[in-house]
Amino acid sequence: MIGLEDHVKRRTFLSHSGVGLGALALSSLLQGEHAAAGGGDAETGFRGLPGLPHHLPKAKRVIFLYMSGGPSHLETFDYKPKLAEMHGRPMPESFTQGQPIAQLQGQELKCQGPLTTFRKYGENGQEISDFLPWHGKIADDICIIRSMVTEQINHDPAHTFMNTGTAISGRPSMGSWLLYGLGSETRDLPGFVVMTSFGGRNPQPIASRQWAAGFLPSRYQGVEFNAAGDPVLYLGRPPGITLAQQRRLVDTVNQLNTHRNAALDNPETLTRIAAYEMAFRMQTSVPELMDVSDEPRHILDMYGAVPGDGSYASNCLLARRLAERGVRFIQLYHRDWDHHGDLVNYMNVCCGLTDKPTWALLTDLKQRGMLEETLIIWGGEFGRTPMFQGKGGVGRDHHIKGFSMWMAGGGVKGGITHGATDELGYNSVDNIVHVRDLHATMLHQLGIDHKRFSVPYQGLDMRLTGVEEARPIREILA
């Protein structure tokens, strides 16, 4: 007989294995368990918590295009003529004295003007840099937020803050919050999928805790798909094992677990039953997802996607396919935006890899009638300084007081710019948007009142937006 201690050991192994069916089974794969408990339909996914959504949602899902490393707002969406005028002159101390600067402390601070030109696009003349010509084609679809602020000036804690709303490790990621609250619309795929790509200065590692479930049940954590090679390790059947044989094995294990549960009434036993079923279904659904041979040639060319190459372009195409299949939260990391030096060269590389595929994703969703129900977010963990940093050429340091992001679809007004930084691009000064406001806006568009969405933990009612003041950015909502 298997004792409780053995159950705990087995669960611990599976939940911490990090690869293959173990991690999948105890994360987003366990949608069937929730459905079996009355939380949804086992054939169509699961609904999430009773009482949600709080109000009529404008979006069904989120695609977060995460430009990891911190793209420069001053070379993308925030043109500063005054900064160009002051290029090479000392940065006024009134801006920088006593302010957090990551790697420029104690150095002579000189103004670094914009390193490219900007043009106006769309009906309202959205200002977008020449590094992003394809963004100009979607100027009427995106809302540029120029007044973002965050609280962490180094990469790892800034990633944690952007993803979880706090710099404290171990809290649930925003994708996990959404999956927990709203459930999933798919029964054959995880409800929260992460993919990464690289190409540029330095592909810094991204810790898997950035998409972890924290204190929420582990089934709500994000599942990382490999863009090249096997999308999920050990998902396929072993050589020599037929589908019928594996079906019999799964049925037998589930019968044993069902018998065991009749005596213990243990929800973890139901979890294992659902895990085996989901893993079995994914052996068909995941290869079908990754096989883009059914995509027309003009769609592949539009994205610039080469199937199996692990690129951001291919990930964008897979993001659309995931969205079509009901995945709730899709996060694409491009990991090379940390441009401390040789900024022009690396901006050309990173923008060259991401600009056109981003346009293609929005255009494709729009053509399919999906953009209005899909909230797209573009941006990194922070911005870059208006001051010169010279490592291998012209560069910029980390900056948290003012930077740019954009949102599109999902009930967000397109073709507008919200907020502003000062004349040198240092401080956000108009319609300031905190990361918590971004989270509150995301939740609101999916039908959730962030103040009413909490989980008791360690004596507190924990929320994605924390206890500090946060509000949806209603000025940008249609």
Secondary structure, 3 states (H helix, E strand, C coil): CCCHHHHHHHHHHHHHCCCHHHHHHCCCCCHHHHHHHHHCCCCCCECCCCCCCCCCCCCCEEEEEEECCCCCHHHCCCCCHHHHHCCCCECCHHHHCCCCCCCCCCCCCEECCCCCCEEEECCCCEEEECCCHHHHCCCCCEEEEEEEECCCCCHHHHHHHHHHCCCCCCCCCHHHHHHHHHCECCCCCCCEEEEEECCCCCCCCCCHHHHCCCCCCHHHCCEECCCCCCCCCCCCCCCCCCHHHHHHHHHHHHHHHHHHHHHHCCHHHHHHHHHHHHHHHHHHHHHHHHCHHHCCHHHHHHHCCCCCCCCHHHHHHHHHHHHHCCCCEEEEEECCCCCCCCHHHHHHHHHHHHHHHHHHHHHHHHHCCCHHHEEEEEECCCEECCECEECCCEECCEECCCEEEEEECCCECCCEEECEECCCCCCEEECCEEHHHHHHHHHHHCCCCHHHCCEEECCEEECCCCCCCCCCCHHHEC
